[in-house]
Amino acid sequence: MSTTPTPKPVSVLFVCLGNICRSTMAEGVFQSLTRPTTGSPHPLISRIDSCGTGAYHVGSPPNSQTMSVLKDNGITSYRHKARVFSTRDFDDFQYILAMDEDNLDDLMHLRKMEVRKRKGDDGMGKVMLFGEFGGKGKSGKGEIVDDPYYGGREGFEAAYEQTMRFSKAFVEKLEKGELS
């Protein structure tokens, strides 16, 4: 008789370049799904955060268009100050989810160097492309979330749609015991 493993709570980190557009959008969406303002928090999510691979906006709030799109979709309690990725994040988060392939490559490189330094990867989080969850990528790796920073509102709305879809797919896989 086969048994599905009992899912265990996980911590999730969303990563983009500057931590004011895509990763904050993903964090806000994921929080709204798993830590609703009314009701109980999701029992399988222990911690949620976001950061950037670059230190361009450290200490800044999310982009105003990110916040506007979140608000227009009923997410009004989200707060964050941008921070840069740290190697301690490999210990603090089981899932480190990159928004695009450039950030994924940067994270994989940092992880590889950290594994070499530690002489193993015991307890280190998994680095993945967020779009592997419910994405429709052309490369087979998963869908990327394009950076809306230099564009108009439609880019932020597209990022919202993607992060909602990916978040729901991640939670579904977690609930089925396919992740933890």
N, C-alpha and C positions, 0 to 999 in steps of 0.2 A: 504494500500500500504506500503510495507516495504522499508526502505531506509537504505543504507549502510552508516555508519558514515564516515564523511570526515576525512581522515587520517591527523594526526598532526605530525609535525617534532619530532623526538626522538633522544636521545643521547645513544650511545652504548659503553660499556666497555667490552673488552675481557680479560679474566683472566686465567693464568696458574700458575705454581709454581714459576719460577724464572724470568719470563718476558723477556726471550731472544730467545725463540724458537717458541712455539705454539701460544701464545697470540700475539706476534709481527708478526708472519706469518698471523694470522687472521686479525690484524689491517691493515697490508700492503695490503692484498687482498681486504678487505672491502673498504679501501680508494681508491684503483684503480678502483673499481666498482662505487663508489658514489661520488668521488672527482677526476675526471679524470684531467690529466695535460692539456688537451685541452677540451674545452666545459664547460658547466655549472655544478656546483655541484648539487647533487640530492636534491630536495627541501624538502624531508621528513627526511633528516639526518642532525641534528644540530651539533653534536659533536661526535668524535670517539677517543678512547684512548685504552691503554692496560696497564696491571699491573700484579704483581705476588702476591700470598698469602705469599710467603717467601721473605725475604730481602737479599737473597744470592748474587744478581748481581746488586743492586741499583747503578744507574749511568752508567752502562755498555751499550754499543750498542748491537743490536741484534746479535745473533750467526752468525758467518761468513757463515755457511751453509744455514741458513735462508735467509740471504741477497743474496747468490749465486742463490738459487732457485727462489727467487723473481725476480732477475735480468734476469735469463734465461727465465722468463715468461713475460718480458717486464715491470716489476715494478722497476723503477730505482730511483724514487724520494723519496722513503720512508726513514724517519729518526726517531729515537726514542732513548731515554735513559731509561733504566729499572727503575721502581719504584715499591713500595710495595702498596698493597691495603690499603685504609684508610676508616674509617666509613663515611667520608664526601662524598665518592663515591656513597653511597646510595642516597644522595640528588642530586648529579650532573649527574647521569645517570639513564635513565628509564629502560634500559636493561643491565644487568650485566651477561655476558655469560661465563660460565666456560668451560674449555676444557675437563675436566674429572670429574669423580665422587668424587675423593678425594678433589679436589678444590671446587666442588659444595657443598660438605658437610661442608667444612671450611667456605664458604661464607654463607651458610644457618645458621650455628651456629652463626656467627657474626651478621647476620641480626636479628635472634631471640633475641640475647642479646640487640641489639640496639632498637628493637621494645619494649622490656620490659623496657628499660631505658627511652624511649620517651613516653611510655604508649600509643603506637599506631604506625601504619605504614604509616600515611598520608605523601604522597609525596615521599615515599621511592621506589627506583627502584626494579624491578622484577629480581630475581636471577634464572637463568635457565641454563641448559646444552646446549651449542651451537649446539650440534648434534641433538637437538630436531627439528631443521630446516633442513629438507632434509636428515637426518641421518637414518641409518638402524640398530639401536641398538638392542642388544639381550635382554636387561633388560626391554625393554618397555619405558625407559626414553629417549632414544636417543643414538646416536653413540658417542663414546668418541674419542678424538684425542690423540693417543699414544704419549708419550714424546720421541722425536727423539734424545735427548741430548747425550745419550751414544752410539747411533748407527751410521750407515752410512748414506749416502745421500738419500738412498731409503726411510728412515723414514721421512726426510724433504719433499721429493716429495709427499709422502702419505699425510702429513699434509697440503701441498699446495692444493692437489686435494680436500681434505675434506673441508678445509676452503673456497675454491671457491664455492663448492656445497652448503655448509651451508649458505654462504653469499648471494648467488643468491636466495635461498629459503626464507631467512629472508626478503630481499628486496621485493620479490614477495608478501609475506603475508602482509607486511607493505603497499604496494601499493594497495592491495585489501581491506584495512581498517580492517584487522583482528588483528592488534596489538595495534594501538594507540587509 
